[in-house]
């Protein structure tokens, strides 16, 4: 799941660089009808696994300039089905965290969530680590799935992406300067 979750997140959510990573990611998807709604993605303990100074600088630029400040990021996310209404980074307990709020017209464009037969679900690899959810987790021989009944108006799930070896992953919090 670590790889699967990171790939999903990289493509359709917050980061487009291969060296940025995070410890946990949480989703809160509030439905206004069957497909349309608002969402909040929270990313906890953002770090870099860059191996060179150049890669680390690229990661910082991707996060602090492209993701946090650029109009291009908003356009890219709109093309993926997410209309970003706010985005922010913040430091808490000396760790860098991020949050994005967005609107969506089709939940099926949000992180691979499906809607069929009056159920919402997301399918993951067996090794994926679900930290918490308000859905039901179902296991098969090949995958696991979080399932929510159509009557659920807020879909919640949180995943563990990376367990850090502090000597390898570089902290980004010391490089973030909050603007007031």
N, C-alpha and C positions, 0 to 999 in steps of 0.2 A: 504493500500500500504506500509506503513512503515514496517510492518512485512514482506510482500512479497518482497519488494525491498531489505531489509536487508538479507533475506534468499538467494535470487539470488546472491547478492553481496558476501555473505559469502562463498557460495559454489563455485562460478566460478571466483571470482575476487581477491580481495585483502586480506580479513581477514578470518581466520578460527576459531576464538575464539568468543564465544557467548556474551562477555561483551564489545567488541569494537563497537563503533557506530560513526556516522558522521552526520553532518547537511545536506550537499548537495553532490550529486554525478553527474558528467557530463560525457557524452560519445561523442566522435568524432570518427566516423567510416568512413574511406576513402576507397572506393571500387576501386579495380583495374580491376575487371571483375564482373560478377553477384554475386559471392560468396567470392572471395578472396580479402584481403586488409590489411590495417594497422589501428590500433586504439590507442586512448589515453583516459584513464580514469583518471579523476581528482576527488579527494575526499577532501572536505572542512570541516575543524573543526572536526578533529578526537578526540574522547574522550572515556572514559571508564565509564560503569555503574556498575562497580564492587562494591560489597557490603562489601567485606572484603579486608584486606591488601594482603592476599595470592592471591585472584583473581586479584587484581590490579597489583601485580608483574607478574602474569601469562600473563595479557594483555600486559604489557610493553615488556615482553620477546617475546611474539608472534609477536608483531609489529616490535620491533627494531632488533630482532635477526632472527626470522624465515622469516617474510615477506620481510624485507629490505635486509638481508644479505645472507640467506641460499640458497644453490644450490637446496635443496629439494623443496623449494617454486617454483623455476623455473620448476622443473620436474613435480610438481603437476599441475601447470598451463598449461604446455605442454600437459599433459594428458587430460585437459579440453578443448583443442583446441586453446589455446593462447600461442604463442611463445613470451615470455617477452623479449624485447630488452633493456629496461631500467626501472628502478624503483627508486623512490626517495621520501624522506620526506623532508619537509621544514617548517620553521616557518615564518609566515607573520602576522603582527598585533597581535602578542602574541598568535596566534592560530596555531595548527599543521595541515598541509595539506599533501596530498600525490598525487603522479602521477605515472602511469605506462603506458609505451608504449609497444605495442605488434603487432605481425603479426598474421593473421588468414587465414586459407585456406577455411573455411566454416563459413560464417556469422551466419548460423543457430545454431552454437555452442556458439555464443556470446550473453549472457544475455537473451536467449529465443526469439531472433528475428527470425521471419519466413520470407520466401520468396516463394510466390505463385502468380500465374497469373500476373506476371510482377509488383508485389508490394512487398515491404518490410513492415513488421509491428511488433509491440510489443504490447501484450495485458496485461492490468493491472486491478487491482481492482478499483472500482469507487472511493474509498477513497484515492487512491494514488494521490500524489501531483506532477503534472508536473510543473516545474518551467519555462522551456522554451524548444522549439523544432523548427526545420525547417520543420517538417512534419505536417500533418493535424491530429488533434485530433478528433476522432469520439466516440460518446457516445452511449451505448445501455442501456437496463434496468439492465444488469448484470455486465458490464465491460466497460472499455474505452480502446481505441486503438490508438496508433500513427501509421500513415500510410505514407509511402513515395513511390512515383512513381519510377519505375525501372530507369528512367533517372536521378534520384538524385544520385550523386556520393559521397556525404558526408552526412551521417546521423548524425544529432545532436539532443541530448535530455539531459535535466538536470532535476533531481528530488530532491525534499525535502525529506529527510529521517526522521530526528528527529528535533523537536523544543525543545531546551534545557531549562530545569529548572536548572540554574547555581548552585543551592545548592545541586543537586543530582549527576550530571555528573562530573566526574573528568577530569580536563585538563591534556593533555599529553605533551603539548609544553614545560613545564618547565623541563621535563625529557629527552628530546631529545637533544643529543649533535651532532651537524653537524660535519662530518669529511671532511676535505679538501683534 
